[in-house]
Amino acid sequence: MSVEVIVYLLTTMVLLGFGFGGIRLYQIRKSLERQVIQNMDIILLLRTQNSHLEQLKRESL
């Protein structure tokens, strides 16, 4: 094989690797965004329950 073919193949492999790496990073980012949104929903739910419990505690006193 000539040097040009080897360089071309290596370049193609590197570019494909970056492409697939970019896709994977995008998937990871989207997954993390979903987890953050779920965590925010859980925090909001817990705050709502906590304030409700505080209100019940005040009413019982």
N, C-alpha and C positions, 0 to 999 in steps of 0.2 A: 504494500500500500504506500501511496505517496504521502508526503508530509501534509499536503493540502487536505487529503481525505481524512487523515487522522485528526487534524485540527477541526475540520468541519464536524466530524462525529462527536468529538469532545465538546465543542461549542453547543451542538444540538442537545447533547445529554445534560449539560449544565443549564441551558435555558429551560428544558423540560422540567428539570428538578426544581428550578425557581418557580415555574408555573404551578406545579403540583404543591409545592410548599406554600405558595400564596393562597391556593384554594383551601388548604388545610388550616392556615392561619385565619382565613375568613370564617370557616366553619367553627373554629374554636371561639372566635370573637362573638359570633351569633349565639353560640351556646352559653357563653358567659353573660351576654346581655339578657337572655331568657332567665338565667338563674338569678341575676340581680333583680329583675322585675318580680320574680316569684318571692324573693326575700323581702322586697318592699311591700308586697301584698301581705305577707305573713306579719311583718312589723306593724302594718296598719291594722290588721285584724287583732293583734295582741294589744295594741294601744286602745282600740275600741273596747275590747273585753275588760281591760284594766280600768278604764274610765267608768264603765258600767258597774264593775265591782266596787269601785270607790263610791259611786253614787248610792249603791245599795247599802254600803257600810254606813254612810252618812245618814241615810233614812232610818236605819235601824237604831241609831243612837238616840 
